[in-house]
Amino acid sequence: QVRGMQRMRPPFKIIGPGKVFRSERLDASHEGTFHQLEGMMVDRDIKVAPLSYFLKELLSQVYRREIEIRLRPGFFPFVEPGFELDIACLLCEGKGCKVCKNLGWVELLGCGMVHPNVLRHGNIDPDEWSGLAFGMGLDRLVMSRFGIDDILLIHSADLRFFRQFV
């Protein structure tokens, strides 16, 4: 996103994949190393509604079916307001499982309106332009798309696990 702001002038839309390394508590839905897809749109008069619509449509295409989403307030230092986007758990259909921690919902991505200070640091005037941004772990998308109930299996190098997808 930073490179996009450095190279382009508004209005613009960018999508960028990358590998993420972070200190993370490992469990069925968290991994310390994962692949992420980030997106950012900067234009005049951007609001939250297009963000919600775009992400719902994107996820419906990825999962090839209608996806139920919800936005919850969440803190991410580069957006304000920030949201955590949850989807109804596709593994248990909302009944509760270890992936959704028996809540029926899985946090899928962080998103929000680009903070004015981020725009300023990108030499973009926040009084003229606004933006939306999101970041989602691709491993989590794969996990829920193919019914994998433990994200650690994706990086396990266990050929018995991977042969089911051939």
VEXDO-63169 format. One line per 5 residues: number of its first residue (from 1); their letters; for each residue x, y, z of C-alpha. Coordinates in nm, 2 decimals. Example, Ala and Ser with C-alpha at 12.3 -4.5 7.8 and 13.67 -1.06 7.14 Angstrom:
! VEXDO-63169
1> as> 1.23:-0.45:0.78; 1.37:-0.11:0.71
This chain:
! VEXDO-63169
1> qvrgm> 0.00:0.00:0.00; 0.28:0.24:0.08; 0.45:0.17:-0.25; 0.12:0.23:-0.43; 0.08:0.57:-0.26
6> qrmrp> 0.44:0.65:-0.35; 0.40:0.56:-0.72; 0.04:0.67:-0.80; -0.17:0.98:-0.76; -0.54:0.95:-0.66
11> pfkii> -0.77:0.82:-0.76; -0.63:0.47:-0.76; -0.70:0.11:-0.66; -0.43:-0.14:-0.57; -0.41:-0.51:-0.46
16> gpgkv> -0.09:-0.66:-0.34; 0.00:-1.00:-0.22; 0.29:-1.07:0.02; 0.42:-1.31:0.29; 0.38:-1.21:0.65
21> frser> 0.60:-1.31:0.95; 0.47:-1.23:1.30; 0.48:-1.35:1.65; 0.15:-1.53:1.68; -0.02:-1.77:1.92
26> ldash> -0.05:-2.08:1.71; -0.39:-2.26:1.71; -0.63:-2.41:1.46; -0.69:-2.07:1.30; -0.36:-1.88:1.35
31> egtfh> -0.02:-1.93:1.21; 0.30:-1.73:1.25; 0.38:-1.72:0.88; 0.12:-1.67:0.62; 0.04:-1.51:0.29
36> qlegm> -0.17:-1.20:0.28; -0.36:-1.00:0.02; -0.39:-0.62:0.08; -0.61:-0.38:-0.10; -0.65:-0.01:-0.10
41> mvdrd> -0.87:0.24:-0.28; -0.82:0.61:-0.26; -1.07:0.85:-0.42; -1.30:1.14:-0.33; -1.57:1.08:-0.07
46> ikvap> -1.50:0.71:0.00; -1.73:0.57:0.27; -1.76:0.24:0.47; -2.05:0.11:0.26; -1.85:0.04:-0.05
51> lsyfl> -1.59:-0.14:0.16; -1.85:-0.37:0.30; -2.01:-0.43:-0.04; -1.68:-0.49:-0.22; -1.56:-0.74:0.05
56> kells> -1.89:-0.93:0.05; -1.88:-0.96:-0.33; -1.52:-1.06:-0.33; -1.57:-1.34:-0.07; -1.89:-1.46:-0.25
61> qvyrr> -1.68:-1.51:-0.56; -1.40:-1.68:-0.38; -1.64:-1.92:-0.20; -1.87:-1.95:-0.50; -2.18:-1.89:-0.29
66> eieir> -2.35:-1.62:-0.09; -2.14:-1.53:0.22; -2.28:-1.39:0.54; -2.05:-1.12:0.68; -2.05:-0.89:0.98
71> lrpgf> -1.83:-0.59:1.07; -1.71:-0.55:1.42; -1.51:-0.25:1.55; -1.15:-0.34:1.56; -0.82:-0.16:1.62
76> fpfve> -0.57:-0.15:1.34; -0.32:0.14:1.36; -0.35:0.25:1.00; -0.72:0.28:0.96; -0.99:0.48:1.15
81> pgfel> -1.25:0.35:1.19; -1.12:0.00:1.18; -1.32:-0.32:1.15; -1.28:-0.69:1.18; -1.48:-0.87:0.91
86> diacl> -1.62:-1.20:1.02; -1.79:-1.46:0.80; -2.04:-1.72:0.92; -1.83:-2.03:0.97; -1.83:-2.24:0.66
91> lcegk> -1.70:-2.55:0.83; -1.97:-2.59:1.09; -2.24:-2.37:0.93; -2.26:-2.17:1.25; -2.31:-2.46:1.49
96> gckvc> -1.97:-2.42:1.65; -1.63:-2.59:1.60; -1.27:-2.55:1.70; -1.20:-2.31:1.40; -1.48:-2.07:1.50
101> knlgw> -1.41:-2.13:1.87; -1.78:-2.25:1.90; -1.91:-1.90:1.81; -2.03:-1.97:1.46; -1.82:-1.68:1.32
106> vellg> -1.46:-1.67:1.19; -1.26:-1.35:1.18; -1.14:-1.33:0.82; -0.98:-1.00:0.77; -0.91:-0.65:0.90
111> cgmvh> -1.03:-0.34:0.72; -1.13:0.02:0.75; -1.10:0.37:0.63; -0.74:0.48:0.57; -0.62:0.70:0.86
116> pnvlr> -0.56:1.07:0.75; -0.20:1.04:0.88; -0.14:0.75:0.65; -0.26:0.96:0.35; -0.04:1.25:0.46
121> hgnid> 0.27:1.03:0.48; 0.18:0.92:0.13; 0.17:1.28:0.02; -0.20:1.26:-0.03; -0.42:1.55:0.11
126> pdews> -0.68:1.39:0.34; -0.90:1.70:0.31; -0.94:1.62:-0.06; -0.91:1.24:-0.07; -1.02:0.94:0.15
131> glafg> -0.96:0.57:0.12; -1.04:0.23:0.23; -0.81:-0.06:0.30; -0.82:-0.43:0.39; -0.58:-0.71:0.45
136> mgldr> -0.67:-1.08:0.45; -0.48:-1.40:0.51; -0.49:-1.62:0.20; -0.42:-1.93:0.41; -0.74:-1.86:0.60
141> lvmsr> -0.93:-1.83:0.28; -0.80:-2.16:0.16; -0.88:-2.32:0.49; -1.24:-2.22:0.49; -1.29:-2.27:0.12
146> fgidd> -1.17:-2.63:0.13; -1.30:-2.73:0.48; -0.96:-2.75:0.64; -1.01:-2.75:1.02; -0.65:-2.67:1.12
151> illih> -0.45:-2.40:0.96; -0.12:-2.56:1.07; -0.18:-2.84:0.82; -0.13:-2.60:0.53; 0.23:-2.56:0.62
156> sadlr> 0.29:-2.91:0.75; 0.46:-3.05:0.43; 0.26:-3.37:0.49; 0.20:-3.52:0.15; -0.09:-3.73:0.29
161> ffrqf> -0.27:-3.41:0.36; -0.20:-3.25:0.02; -0.29:-3.56:-0.19; -0.66:-3.51:-0.11; -0.65:-3.20:-0.33
166> v> -0.50:-3.36:-0.64
